[in-house]
Amino acid sequence: MTPFILLLLLFLFSLILIYFLYRRVLLLQQQLEEVQFSYQSANVKHGKRWEQFAPFMDSFSQVANKENFSFLGMPIDGVCFDDDAIKFIEFKTGLSKLSSKQQQIKHQVDNKQIKWIELRF
């Protein structure tokens, strides 16, 4: 075999190898995205379960009366109408953070941008 043919075969083999490696990388990326999605979904489900149990935990009774707590769900988990204050309560687990909407609500509460509106029909 001439050196040119050997070089051509080596080049073709390299291209085929690169192609299969590239397909493998794409497959691994897809699998990683699926695992990340499943992990995130599990975290959300875990947080939703904790929301149901939190009012019955000792740490909750230190900040609010569970008898006065009402679930809202979105955009915050609930509100507690205690004798000393109206408390907006958001439960978080792990490293979860407030959403932008929740941050906006917290800012409005902190700045006392709260109104009472009574509608009569």
Secondary structure, DSSP 8 states (H G I E B T S, - for coil): --HHHHHHHHHHHHHHHHHHHHHHHHHHHHHHHHHHHHHHHHHHHHHHHHHHHGGGSHHHHTTS-GGGEEE--SSSSEEEE-SS-EEEE----TT----HHHHHHHHHHHTT---------
